[in-house]
Amino acid sequence: MTDLPPARSIRRASEASAAPQGQVTLSYDDRFLRRKRLETDAGDSLLVDLAETVSLDQGDCFVLEDGREIAVAAAEEPLVAVTGDLPRLAWHVGNRHTPCQVEEDRLLIRRDHVLEDMLKKLGAGIALVTEPFRPEGGAYGHGRTMGHDHGHDHGHEHGHDHGHVHHHVSHYHPDEDDEEDGEPETIR
């Protein structure tokens, strides 16, 4: 196993670049990170140390300090394929703020017996599958559908009205427990 140089930036899949020199396969949850030690599919190790938390998609790349790139692949995960009246079913899934991969003939969501039961009662066809999970991103240009948030302790006395209602929602941030000064968690 080789320690690769740290990655302090990313390149989105939509940006032109040379072929990557390696790949990391990550679950949907693991593709939301700021600082983690990762293991490539070939067994090499790299530290990802980004300025801010990002949501990564299939084909994005970590840019190593020496200029090489390591591609991100979506891992296969246990999912539910949903068929039926997709606009109606998608509304119900979205109403529960559940990540959802929207395809022409089906929806893909994570396995959740409560949602599966609800969808069956709504007439949906349900099939358990194991596939890469690439749900839709947020409507406001963010990679995750996490709502509108200005930070944990930010007050809302802006001195002006900026045209929307604020809801106080607590959001789960997977990498808040990452070690800032110590050794970060390794994802394999």
C-alpha positions in Angstrom: 0.0 0.0 0.0 1.3 3.4 -1.0 0.5 6.7 0.7 -0.5 9.1 -2.1 -0.1 12.9 -1.7 -3.0 14.7 -0.1 -6.0 15.9 -2.1 -6.9 19.5 -1.2 -9.2 20.1 -4.2 -11.6 18.4 -6.5 -12.4 18.5 -10.2 -16.0 18.0 -11.2 -16.8 15.3 -13.8 -18.1 18.1 -16.2 -14.6 19.7 -16.4 -12.2 18.5 -19.0 -9.1 16.7 -17.8 -6.7 13.9 -18.4 -7.6 10.3 -17.4 -7.5 9.7 -13.7 -4.7 7.6 -12.2 -6.9 5.7 -9.8 -10.3 5.3 -8.3 -12.1 5.3 -5.0 -15.5 3.6 -4.7 -17.7 5.4 -2.2 -21.3 5.0 -0.9 -23.7 7.9 -1.1 -23.0 8.9 2.5 -19.2 8.6 2.0 -19.4 10.9 -1.0 -20.3 13.8 1.4 -17.0 14.8 3.0 -14.5 17.4 3.9 -11.6 15.5 5.6 -11.2 11.8 5.5 -8.5 9.2 4.8 -9.6 7.1 1.8 -8.3 3.9 0.3 -8.3 3.6 -3.5 -9.6 0.5 -5.2 -6.0 -0.5 -5.8 -5.3 -0.3 -2.0 -3.4 3.0 -1.9 -4.1 5.5 0.8 -4.8 9.2 0.5 -5.8 12.0 2.8 -8.6 14.2 1.5 -8.4 17.6 3.2 -10.8 20.0 1.5 -11.6 23.6 2.6 -15.3 22.8 2.9 -17.6 19.9 2.9 -18.6 18.8 -0.6 -21.0 16.4 -2.2 -19.3 14.3 -4.8 -20.8 12.6 -7.8 -19.8 9.7 -10.0 -16.8 10.8 -12.2 -15.7 13.7 -9.9 -12.0 13.5 -9.1 -9.8 14.3 -6.1 -6.8 16.4 -7.3 -3.7 15.3 -5.5 -1.0 17.9 -4.6 1.2 16.4 -7.4 -1.5 17.0 -10.0 -2.6 13.4 -10.4 -6.3 12.7 -10.1 -8.3 9.9 -8.4 -11.8 9.4 -9.7 -14.9 8.9 -7.6 -17.2 5.9 -8.3 -20.6 5.3 -6.8 -20.6 2.1 -4.7 -23.4 -0.5 -5.1 -25.8 -0.1 -2.2 -29.0 -1.9 -1.1 -31.9 0.1 -2.7 -35.5 -0.1 -3.5 -36.7 0.3 -7.1 -40.1 1.9 -7.2 -42.5 1.7 -10.1 -46.0 2.9 -10.8 -47.5 6.4 -10.9 -44.0 8.0 -10.7 -45.0 11.7 -10.4 -47.3 11.0 -7.5 -44.9 8.5 -5.9 -42.0 11.0 -6.3 -44.0 13.7 -4.6 -44.6 11.4 -1.5 -40.9 10.4 -1.4 -39.8 14.1 -1.7 -42.3 15.1 0.9 -40.3 13.0 3.3 -37.0 14.6 2.2 -35.6 11.2 1.2 -32.7 11.1 -1.4 -34.2 9.7 -4.6 -32.6 8.8 -7.9 -35.2 9.6 -10.6 -35.2 7.6 -13.8 -37.6 7.4 -16.7 -39.3 4.2 -15.6 -38.5 4.0 -11.9 -37.4 5.8 -8.7 -34.5 4.4 -6.6 -34.4 5.1 -2.8 -32.6 3.6 0.1 -34.2 0.6 1.8 -36.5 1.8 4.5 -39.3 -0.5 5.6 -41.5 2.5 6.6 -41.2 4.1 3.2 -41.6 0.8 1.4 -44.8 0.1 3.3 -46.2 3.6 2.5 -45.3 3.2 -1.2 -47.0 -0.2 -1.4 -50.1 1.3 0.2 -50.0 4.0 -2.6 -50.0 1.2 -5.2 -46.3 1.3 -6.0 -44.3 -1.7 -7.3 -41.4 -2.4 -5.1 -38.2 -4.4 -6.0 -35.1 -4.8 -3.8 -32.0 -4.1 -5.9 -28.3 -3.5 -5.3 -26.9 -0.8 -7.5 -24.9 2.4 -7.4 -27.0 5.2 -5.8 -26.9 8.6 -7.6 -29.8 10.6 -6.2 -30.9 14.0 -7.5 -29.1 17.0 -6.1 -30.6 20.0 -4.4 -32.7 22.5 -6.3 -30.5 25.5 -5.4 -27.2 24.2 -6.8 -26.1 22.2 -3.8 -25.2 18.5 -4.1 -27.5 17.4 -1.3 -31.2 18.2 -0.5 -30.5 19.6 2.9 -32.7 22.6 3.1 -31.9 26.2 3.5 -29.5 26.8 6.4 -27.2 29.6 7.4 -25.3 27.6 10.0 -26.0 26.1 13.4 -26.1 29.3 15.5 -26.8 32.0 13.0 -29.5 34.3 14.0 -32.0 35.5 11.4 -32.0 39.2 12.1 -30.6 40.2 8.7 -32.0 43.8 8.7 -33.8 43.1 5.4 -36.3 40.7 3.9 -34.7 38.3 1.4 -37.9 36.7 0.3 -38.2 33.4 2.0 -39.3 31.8 5.2 -36.7 30.2 7.5 -37.4 26.8 9.1 -35.2 25.8 12.0 -34.0 22.3 11.1 -31.2 20.3 12.5 -29.1 18.7 9.8 -26.9 15.7 10.1 -23.3 16.4 8.9 -21.4 13.1 8.6 -18.0 14.6 8.9 -18.5 16.9 11.9 -16.9 14.2 14.1 -13.8 14.1 11.8 -10.6 14.7 13.7 -9.2 18.1 12.8 -5.7 17.6 14.2 -5.5 13.9 14.5 -5.8 11.0 12.1 -9.1 11.1 10.2 -11.3 8.0 9.8 -10.4 5.7 6.9 -13.1 4.7 4.5 -12.5 1.5 2.5 
